[in-house]
Amino acid sequence: MDMEIKKILKNLAIESNQKGCSSGGVWMGSGQKISSHSPVNDCLIGTIQTATVSDFEYTIEKAEQAFLSFRKIPAPQRGEFVRQFGNRLREKKTDLGQLVSWEMGKSIQEGLGEVQEMIDICDFAVGLSRQLHGATMTSERAAHRLYDQYHPLGIIGIISAFNFPVAVWSWNVAIAWVCGNVCIWKPSEKTPLCSIACQNIISEILKEHNIAEGVSCVLNGGSEVGKWMAEDQRIALLSATGSTRMGKDVSKRVGARLGKSLLELGGNNSIIITPHADLDTAMRASVFGAVGTCGQRCTSTRRLIVHESIFDEFTKILKKAYQQLRIGNPLDSKNHVGPIIDEDAVAMYQNALTQVEKQGGRWLVPGGVLTTKKYGSKCYVQPAVAIIDHDSPIVHKETFAPILYILKYHGNIEAAISIQNEVKQGLSSSIMSLNLKETETFLSHWGSDCGIANVNIGTSGAEIGGAFGGEKETGGGRESGSDAWKTYMRRQTNTINFSNDLPLAQGIVFDL
């Protein structure tokens, strides 16, 4: 193992043979072992012992006990707890950001950016802790007050994906905690060490504040852990991030018990580039959207919908930009693109390349797997760009890899929007245009059908202040900013009668 990663693990209190379950500062786990290999150089970073059913039951009990006391702490005090978590993340930003890069394979700039997202959501949640307000309504009855308020749900389950191994968890827990909930986290089995680092950091804060250990829990393991969580009635809300296939399974299991779910699933995101676009801005947005995180963001740009009048000019600009990409070790800040997560992802990438050719696509930038001898791992691939018809089956599928499809459109902006909206996913979308009529049409209710619609920026890089999520097969969930906090609470309507009479609503008379 590289000496640098050994130092990072030590700084984050991670052992090489690590128990993978915790409901506080004590680590446990009596299940099977899983290994974490870095896609950067294929080295073994650590071994993790996973959860069993008995570990799961113990964790649920600890969380239930913690909720009884944690919900009674005033929200601003819970906000102070989250504020200190954010400050501790500031201290650990470099180490945690580097661990994200080592274990997941994203560039060091993106790894550090992911930890900054955690810090930002903590700051947001601190302010929110003093604004968990309901509305007061005018009652139709004299001397009555009518209002609503919000209460914590209880245990929040979180299933996160490998591509954002720490940020998505923080989006959920920072908001859930200030709302008075406790959380159980099932991280991706592809990036377990990141979860252990996060749990070690938050456990310090819990101990310092004498807060019950079950407020933050981690259960490492495979899909069976997710099934236990989905089917358990004690988990009031299950927030799941991952593939559409996984989301459908979670939704079915949670729905069978009439539970609540928050789903953040697949994306097949597009940028529309009109004749009125600034082509340099469009190029930069397209390249980062397509190759950032090596094409493994749910908001990665998969499709460019380019008007026929600028098609040849723009493809030349884009091809030149791709030729300048530097691929290599993601911890070298000079490199733009690191590896994809593992060999299964490489196989999926290769299959997509084959399908493009079978379906009549032609390569603007050819793809391929890069040599292990040069890059030190089997997980480095060439970002590819294909010119292909918009109705080709492969275009309608989300391939979690750096493959970009360029589609030509004819006619007006509504023709481009129609192409954008024809896929089953509905997460992020963007238009590049300096024409007000085009941009406003794109944002209208007959425009983009996605949960995120951007103008003159790309599909990736959402700020935590806005609600994040999408429609259709993306699942319909909303996390992070705006009023997404309401998802983590139960709403209650209250009517108070401060008169000596008992008038009924709707003028009903019931005299005795």
Secondary structure as a PSIPRED ss2 file (coil, helix, strand):
# PSIPRED VFORMAT (PSIPRED V4.0)

   1 M C   1.000  0.000  0.000
   2 D C   1.000  0.000  0.000
   3 M H   0.000  1.000  0.000
   4 E H   0.000  1.000  0.000
   5 I H   0.000  1.000  0.000
   6 K H   0.000  1.000  0.000
   7 K H   0.000  1.000  0.000
   8 I H   0.000  1.000  0.000
   9 L H   0.000  1.000  0.000
  10 K H   0.000  1.000  0.000
  11 N H   0.000  1.000  0.000
  12 L C   1.000  0.000  0.000
  13 A C   1.000  0.000  0.000
  14 I C   1.000  0.000  0.000
  15 E C   1.000  0.000  0.000
  16 S C   1.000  0.000  0.000
  17 N E   0.000  0.000  1.000
  18 Q E   0.000  0.000  1.000
  19 K E   0.000  0.000  1.000
  20 G C   1.000  0.000  0.000
  21 C E   0.000  0.000  1.000
  22 S E   0.000  0.000  1.000
  23 S C   1.000  0.000  0.000
  24 G C   1.000  0.000  0.000
  25 G C   1.000  0.000  0.000
  26 V C   1.000  0.000  0.000
  27 W E   0.000  0.000  1.000
  28 M E   0.000  0.000  1.000
  29 G C   1.000  0.000  0.000
  30 S C   1.000  0.000  0.000
  31 G C   1.000  0.000  0.000
  32 Q C   1.000  0.000  0.000
  33 K E   0.000  0.000  1.000
  34 I E   0.000  0.000  1.000
  35 S E   0.000  0.000  1.000
  36 S E   0.000  0.000  1.000
  37 H E   0.000  0.000  1.000
  38 S C   1.000  0.000  0.000
  39 P C   1.000  0.000  0.000
  40 V C   1.000  0.000  0.000
  41 N C   1.000  0.000  0.000
  42 D C   1.000  0.000  0.000
  43 C C   1.000  0.000  0.000
  44 L E   0.000  0.000  1.000
  45 I E   0.000  0.000  1.000
  46 G E   0.000  0.000  1.000
  47 T E   0.000  0.000  1.000
  48 I E   0.000  0.000  1.000
  49 Q E   0.000  0.000  1.000
  50 T C   1.000  0.000  0.000
  51 A C   1.000  0.000  0.000
  52 T C   1.000  0.000  0.000
  53 V H   0.000  1.000  0.000
  54 S H   0.000  1.000  0.000
  55 D H   0.000  1.000  0.000
  56 F H   0.000  1.000  0.000
  57 E H   0.000  1.000  0.000
  58 Y H   0.000  1.000  0.000
  59 T H   0.000  1.000  0.000
  60 I H   0.000  1.000  0.000
  61 E H   0.000  1.000  0.000
  62 K H   0.000  1.000  0.000
  63 A H   0.000  1.000  0.000
  64 E H   0.000  1.000  0.000
  65 Q H   0.000  1.000  0.000
  66 A H   0.000  1.000  0.000
  67 F H   0.000  1.000  0.000
  68 L H   0.000  1.000  0.000
  69 S H   0.000  1.000  0.000
  70 F H   0.000  1.000  0.000
  71 R C   1.000  0.000  0.000
  72 K C   1.000  0.000  0.000
  73 I C   1.000  0.000  0.000
  74 P C   1.000  0.000  0.000
  75 A H   0.000  1.000  0.000
  76 P H   0.000  1.000  0.000
  77 Q H   0.000  1.000  0.000
  78 R H   0.000  1.000  0.000
  79 G H   0.000  1.000  0.000
  80 E H   0.000  1.000  0.000
  81 F H   0.000  1.000  0.000
  82 V H   0.000  1.000  0.000
  83 R H   0.000  1.000  0.000
  84 Q H   0.000  1.000  0.000
  85 F H   0.000  1.000  0.000
  86 G H   0.000  1.000  0.000
  87 N H   0.000  1.000  0.000
  88 R H   0.000  1.000  0.000
  89 L H   0.000  1.000  0.000
  90 R H   0.000  1.000  0.000
  91 E H   0.000  1.000  0.000
  92 K H   0.000  1.000  0.000
  93 K H   0.000  1.000  0.000
  94 T H   0.000  1.000  0.000
  95 D H   0.000  1.000  0.000
  96 L H   0.000  1.000  0.000
  97 G H   0.000  1.000  0.000
  98 Q H   0.000  1.000  0.000
  99 L H   0.000  1.000  0.000
 100 V H   0.000  1.000  0.000
 101 S H   0.000  1.000  0.000
 102 W H   0.000  1.000  0.000
 103 E H   0.000  1.000  0.000
 104 M H   0.000  1.000  0.000
 105 G C   1.000  0.000  0.000
 106 K C   1.000  0.000  0.000
 107 S C   1.000  0.000  0.000
 108 I H   0.000  1.000  0.000
 109 Q H   0.000  1.000  0.000
 110 E H   0.000  1.000  0.000
 111 G H   0.000  1.000  0.000
 112 L H   0.000  1.000  0.000
 113 G H   0.000  1.000  0.000
 114 E H   0.000  1.000  0.000
 115 V H   0.000  1.000  0.000
 116 Q H   0.000  1.000  0.000
 117 E H   0.000  1.000  0.000
 118 M H   0.000  1.000  0.000
 119 I H   0.000  1.000  0.000
 120 D H   0.000  1.000  0.000
 121 I H   0.000  1.000  0.000
 122 C H   0.000  1.000  0.000
 123 D H   0.000  1.000  0.000
 124 F H   0.000  1.000  0.000
 125 A H   0.000  1.000  0.000
 126 V H   0.000  1.000  0.000
 127 G H   0.000  1.000  0.000
 128 L H   0.000  1.000  0.000
 129 S C   1.000  0.000  0.000
 130 R C   1.000  0.000  0.000
 131 Q C   1.000  0.000  0.000
 132 L C   1.000  0.000  0.000
 133 H C   1.000  0.000  0.000
 134 G C   1.000  0.000  0.000
 135 A C   1.000  0.000  0.000
 136 T E   0.000  0.000  1.000
 137 M E   0.000  0.000  1.000
 138 T C   1.000  0.000  0.000
 139 S C   1.000  0.000  0.000
 140 E C   1.000  0.000  0.000
 141 R C   1.000  0.000  0.000
 142 A C   1.000  0.000  0.000
 143 A C   1.000  0.000  0.000
 144 H E   0.000  0.000  1.000
 145 R E   0.000  0.000  1.000
 146 L E   0.000  0.000  1.000
 147 Y E   0.000  0.000  1.000
 148 D E   0.000  0.000  1.000
 149 Q E   0.000  0.000  1.000
 150 Y E   0.000  0.000  1.000
 151 H E   0.000  0.000  1.000
 152 P E   0.000  0.000  1.000
 153 L C   1.000  0.000  0.000
 154 G C   1.000  0.000  0.000
 155 I E   0.000  0.000  1.000
 156 I E   0.000  0.000  1.000
 157 G E   0.000  0.000  1.000
 158 I E   0.000  0.000  1.000
 159 I E   0.000  0.000  1.000
 160 S C   1.000  0.000  0.000
 161 A C   1.000  0.000  0.000
 162 F C   1.000  0.000  0.000
 163 N C   1.000  0.000  0.000
 164 F C   1.000  0.000  0.000
 165 P C   1.000  0.000  0.000
 166 V C   1.000  0.000  0.000
 167 A H   0.000  1.000  0.000
 168 V H   0.000  1.000  0.000
 169 W H   0.000  1.000  0.000
 170 S H   0.000  1.000  0.000
 171 W H   0.000  1.000  0.000
 172 N H   0.000  1.000  0.000
 173 V H   0.000  1.000  0.000
 174 A H   0.000  1.000  0.000
 175 I H   0.000  1.000  0.000
 176 A H   0.000  1.000  0.000
 177 W H   0.000  1.000  0.000
 178 V H   0.000  1.000  0.000
 179 C C   1.000  0.000  0.000
 180 G C   1.000  0.000  0.000
 181 N C   1.000  0.000  0.000
 182 V E   0.000  0.000  1.000
 183 C E   0.000  0.000  1.000
 184 I E   0.000  0.000  1.000
 185 W E   0.000  0.000  1.000
 186 K E   0.000  0.000  1.000
 187 P C   1.000  0.000  0.000
 188 S C   1.000  0.000  0.000
 189 E C   1.000  0.000  0.000
 190 K C   1.000  0.000  0.000
 191 T C   1.000  0.000  0.000
 192 P H   0.000  1.000  0.000
 193 L H   0.000  1.000  0.000
 194 C H   0.000  1.000  0.000
 195 S H   0.000  1.000  0.000
 196 I H   0.000  1.000  0.000
 197 A H   0.000  1.000  0.000
 198 C H   0.000  1.000  0.000
 199 Q H   0.000  1.000  0.000
 200 N H   0.000  1.000  0.000
 201 I H   0.000  1.000  0.000
 202 I H   0.000  1.000  0.000
 203 S H   0.000  1.000  0.000
 204 E H   0.000  1.000  0.000
 205 I H   0.000  1.000  0.000
 206 L H   0.000  1.000  0.000
 207 K H   0.000  1.000  0.000
 208 E H   0.000  1.000  0.000
 209 H C   1.000  0.000  0.000
 210 N C   1.000  0.000  0.000
 211 I C   1.000  0.000  0.000
 212 A C   1.000  0.000  0.000
 213 E H   0.000  1.000  0.000
 214 G H   0.000  1.000  0.000
 215 V H   0.000  1.000  0.000
 216 S E   0.000  0.000  1.000
 217 C E   0.000  0.000  1.000
 218 V E   0.000  0.000  1.000
 219 L E   0.000  0.000  1.000
 220 N C   1.000  0.000  0.000
 221 G C   1.000  0.000  0.000
 222 G C   1.000  0.000  0.000
 223 S H   0.000  1.000  0.000
 224 E H   0.000  1.000  0.000
 225 V H   0.000  1.000  0.000
 226 G H   0.000  1.000  0.000
 227 K H   0.000  1.000  0.000
 228 W H   0.000  1.000  0.000
 229 M H   0.000  1.000  0.000
 230 A H   0.000  1.000  0.000
 231 E H   0.000  1.000  0.000
 232 D C   1.000  0.000  0.000
 233 Q C   1.000  0.000  0.000
 234 R C   1.000  0.000  0.000
 235 I E   0.000  0.000  1.000
 236 A E   0.000  0.000  1.000
 237 L E   0.000  0.000  1.000
 238 L E   0.000  0.000  1.000
 239 S E   0.000  0.000  1.000
 240 A E   0.000  0.000  1.000
 241 T E   0.000  0.000  1.000
 242 G C   1.000  0.000  0.000
 243 S C   1.000  0.000  0.000
 244 T H   0.000  1.000  0.000
 245 R H   0.000  1.000  0.000
 246 M H   0.000  1.000  0.000
 247 G H   0.000  1.000  0.000
 248 K H   0.000  1.000  0.000
 249 D H   0.000  1.000  0.000
 250 V H   0.000  1.000  0.000
 251 S H   0.000  1.000  0.000
 252 K H   0.000  1.000  0.000
 253 R H   0.000  1.000  0.000
 254 V H   0.000  1.000  0.000
 255 G H   0.000  1.000  0.000
 256 A H   0.000  1.000  0.000
 257 R C   1.000  0.000  0.000
 258 L C   1.000  0.000  0.000
 259 G C   1.000  0.000  0.000
 260 K E   0.000  0.000  1.000
 261 S E   0.000  0.000  1.000
 262 L E   0.000  0.000  1.000
 263 L E   0.000  0.000  1.000
 264 E E   0.000  0.000  1.000
 265 L C   1.000  0.000  0.000
 266 G C   1.000  0.000  0.000
 267 G C   1.000  0.000  0.000
 268 N C   1.000  0.000  0.000
 269 N E   0.000  0.000  1.000
 270 S E   0.000  0.000  1.000
 271 I E   0.000  0.000  1.000
 272 I E   0.000  0.000  1.000
 273 I E   0.000  0.000  1.000
 274 T C   1.000  0.000  0.000
 275 P C   1.000  0.000  0.000
 276 H C   1.000  0.000  0.000
 277 A C   1.000  0.000  0.000
 278 D C   1.000  0.000  0.000
 279 L H   0.000  1.000  0.000
 280 D H   0.000  1.000  0.000
 281 T H   0.000  1.000  0.000
 282 A H   0.000  1.000  0.000
 283 M H   0.000  1.000  0.000
 284 R H   0.000  1.000  0.000
 285 A H   0.000  1.000  0.000
 286 S H   0.000  1.000  0.000
 287 V H   0.000  1.000  0.000
 288 F H   0.000  1.000  0.000
 289 G H   0.000  1.000  0.000
 290 A H   0.000  1.000  0.000
 291 V H   0.000  1.000  0.000
 292 G H   0.000  1.000  0.000
 293 T H   0.000  1.000  0.000
 294 C H   0.000  1.000  0.000
 295 G H   0.000  1.000  0.000
 296 Q C   1.000  0.000  0.000
 297 R C   1.000  0.000  0.000
 298 C C   1.000  0.000  0.000
 299 T C   1.000  0.000  0.000
 300 S C   1.000  0.000  0.000
 301 T E   0.000  0.000  1.000
 302 R E   0.000  0.000  1.000
 303 R E   0.000  0.000  1.000
 304 L E   0.000  0.000  1.000
 305 I E   0.000  0.000  1.000
 306 V E   0.000  0.000  1.000
 307 H E   0.000  0.000  1.000
 308 E C   1.000  0.000  0.000
 309 S C   1.000  0.000  0.000
 310 I C   1.000  0.000  0.000
 311 F H   0.000  1.000  0.000
 312 D H   0.000  1.000  0.000
 313 E H   0.000  1.000  0.000
 314 F H   0.000  1.000  0.000
 315 T H   0.000  1.000  0.000
 316 K H   0.000  1.000  0.000
 317 I H   0.000  1.000  0.000
 318 L H   0.000  1.000  0.000
 319 K H   0.000  1.000  0.000
 320 K H   0.000  1.000  0.000
 321 A H   0.000  1.000  0.000
 322 Y H   0.000  1.000  0.000
 323 Q C   1.000  0.000  0.000
 324 Q C   1.000  0.000  0.000
 325 L C   1.000  0.000  0.000
 326 R C   1.000  0.000  0.000
 327 I E   0.000  0.000  1.000
 328 G C   1.000  0.000  0.000
 329 N C   1.000  0.000  0.000
 330 P C   1.000  0.000  0.000
 331 L C   1.000  0.000  0.000
 332 D C   1.000  0.000  0.000
 333 S C   1.000  0.000  0.000
 334 K C   1.000  0.000  0.000
 335 N C   1.000  0.000  0.000
 336 H C   1.000  0.000  0.000
 337 V E   0.000  0.000  1.000
 338 G C   1.000  0.000  0.000
 339 P C   1.000  0.000  0.000
 340 I C   1.000  0.000  0.000
 341 I C   1.000  0.000  0.000
 342 D C   1.000  0.000  0.000
 343 E H   0.000  1.000  0.000
 344 D H   0.000  1.000  0.000
 345 A H   0.000  1.000  0.000
 346 V H   0.000  1.000  0.000
 347 A H   0.000  1.000  0.000
 348 M H   0.000  1.000  0.000
 349 Y H   0.000  1.000  0.000
 350 Q H   0.000  1.000  0.000
 351 N H   0.000  1.000  0.000
 352 A H   0.000  1.000  0.000
 353 L H   0.000  1.000  0.000
 354 T H   0.000  1.000  0.000
 355 Q H   0.000  1.000  0.000
 356 V H   0.000  1.000  0.000
 357 E H   0.000  1.000  0.000
 358 K H   0.000  1.000  0.000
 359 Q C   1.000  0.000  0.000
 360 G C   1.000  0.000  0.000
 361 G C   1.000  0.000  0.000
 362 R E   0.000  0.000  1.000
 363 W E   0.000  0.000  1.000
 364 L E   0.000  0.000  1.000
 365 V E   0.000  0.000  1.000
 366 P C   1.000  0.000  0.000
 367 G C   1.000  0.000  0.000
 368 G E   0.000  0.000  1.000
 369 V E   0.000  0.000  1.000
 370 L C   1.000  0.000  0.000
 371 T C   1.000  0.000  0.000
 372 T H   0.000  1.000  0.000
 373 K H   0.000  1.000  0.000
 374 K H   0.000  1.000  0.000
 375 Y H   0.000  1.000  0.000
 376 G C   1.000  0.000  0.000
 377 S C   1.000  0.000  0.000
 378 K C   1.000  0.000  0.000
 379 C C   1.000  0.000  0.000
 380 Y C   1.000  0.000  0.000
 381 V E   0.000  0.000  1.000
 382 Q E   0.000  0.000  1.000
 383 P C   1.000  0.000  0.000
 384 A E   0.000  0.000  1.000
 385 V E   0.000  0.000  1.000
 386 A E   0.000  0.000  1.000
 387 I E   0.000  0.000  1.000
 388 I C   1.000  0.000  0.000
 389 D C   1.000  0.000  0.000
 390 H C   1.000  0.000  0.000
 391 D C   1.000  0.000  0.000
 392 S C   1.000  0.000  0.000
 393 P H   0.000  1.000  0.000
 394 I H   0.000  1.000  0.000
 395 V H   0.000  1.000  0.000
 396 H H   0.000  1.000  0.000
 397 K C   1.000  0.000  0.000
 398 E C   1.000  0.000  0.000
 399 T C   1.000  0.000  0.000
 400 F C   1.000  0.000  0.000
 401 A C   1.000  0.000  0.000
 402 P C   1.000  0.000  0.000
 403 I E   0.000  0.000  1.000
 404 L E   0.000  0.000  1.000
 405 Y E   0.000  0.000  1.000
 406 I E   0.000  0.000  1.000
 407 L E   0.000  0.000  1.000
 408 K E   0.000  0.000  1.000
 409 Y E   0.000  0.000  1.000
 410 H C   1.000  0.000  0.000
 411 G C   1.000  0.000  0.000
 412 N C   1.000  0.000  0.000
 413 I H   0.000  1.000  0.000
 414 E H   0.000  1.000  0.000
 415 A H   0.000  1.000  0.000
 416 A H   0.000  1.000  0.000
 417 I H   0.000  1.000  0.000
 418 S H   0.000  1.000  0.000
 419 I H   0.000  1.000  0.000
 420 Q H   0.000  1.000  0.000
 421 N H   0.000  1.000  0.000
 422 E C   1.000  0.000  0.000
 423 V C   1.000  0.000  0.000
 424 K C   1.000  0.000  0.000
 425 Q E   0.000  0.000  1.000
 426 G E   0.000  0.000  1.000
 427 L C   1.000  0.000  0.000
 428 S E   0.000  0.000  1.000
 429 S E   0.000  0.000  1.000
 430 S E   0.000  0.000  1.000
 431 I E   0.000  0.000  1.000
 432 M E   0.000  0.000  1.000
 433 S C   1.000  0.000  0.000
 434 L C   1.000  0.000  0.000
 435 N C   1.000  0.000  0.000
 436 L H   0.000  1.000  0.000
 437 K H   0.000  1.000  0.000
 438 E H   0.000  1.000  0.000
 439 T H   0.000  1.000  0.000
 440 E H   0.000  1.000  0.000
 441 T H   0.000  1.000  0.000
 442 F H   0.000  1.000  0.000
 443 L H   0.000  1.000  0.000
 444 S C   1.000  0.000  0.000
 445 H C   1.000  0.000  0.000
 446 W C   1.000  0.000  0.000
 447 G C   1.000  0.000  0.000
 448 S C   1.000  0.000  0.000
 449 D C   1.000  0.000  0.000
 450 C C   1.000  0.000  0.000
 451 G C   1.000  0.000  0.000
 452 I E   0.000  0.000  1.000
 453 A E   0.000  0.000  1.000
 454 N E   0.000  0.000  1.000
 455 V E   0.000  0.000  1.000
 456 N C   1.000  0.000  0.000
 457 I C   1.000  0.000  0.000
 458 G C   1.000  0.000  0.000
 459 T C   1.000  0.000  0.000
 460 S C   1.000  0.000  0.000
 461 G C   1.000  0.000  0.000
 462 A C   1.000  0.000  0.000
 463 E C   1.000  0.000  0.000
 464 I C   1.000  0.000  0.000
 465 G C   1.000  0.000  0.000
 466 G C   1.000  0.000  0.000
 467 A E   0.000  0.000  1.000
 468 F E   0.000  0.000  1.000
 469 G C   1.000  0.000  0.000
 470 G C   1.000  0.000  0.000
 471 E E   0.000  0.000  1.000
 472 K E   0.000  0.000  1.000
 473 E C   1.000  0.000  0.000
 474 T C   1.000  0.000  0.000
 475 G C   1.000  0.000  0.000
 476 G C   1.000  0.000  0.000
 477 G C   1.000  0.000  0.000
 478 R C   1.000  0.000  0.000
 479 E E   0.000  0.000  1.000
 480 S E   0.000  0.000  1.000
 481 G C   1.000  0.000  0.000
 482 S C   1.000  0.000  0.000
 483 D C   1.000  0.000  0.000
 484 A H   0.000  1.000  0.000
 485 W H   0.000  1.000  0.000
 486 K H   0.000  1.000  0.000
 487 T H   0.000  1.000  0.000
 488 Y H   0.000  1.000  0.000
 489 M E   0.000  0.000  1.000
 490 R E   0.000  0.000  1.000
 491 R E   0.000  0.000  1.000
 492 Q E   0.000  0.000  1.000
 493 T E   0.000  0.000  1.000
 494 N E   0.000  0.000  1.000
 495 T E   0.000  0.000  1.000
 496 I E   0.000  0.000  1.000
 497 N E   0.000  0.000  1.000
 498 F C   1.000  0.000  0.000
 499 S C   1.000  0.000  0.000
 500 N C   1.000  0.000  0.000
 501 D C   1.000  0.000  0.000
 502 L C   1.000  0.000  0.000
 503 P C   1.000  0.000  0.000
 504 L C   1.000  0.000  0.000
 505 A H   0.000  1.000  0.000
 506 Q H   0.000  1.000  0.000
 507 G H   0.000  1.000  0.000
 508 I C   1.000  0.000  0.000
 509 V C   1.000  0.000  0.000
 510 F C   1.000  0.000  0.000
 511 D C   1.000  0.000  0.000
 512 L C   1.000  0.000  0.000
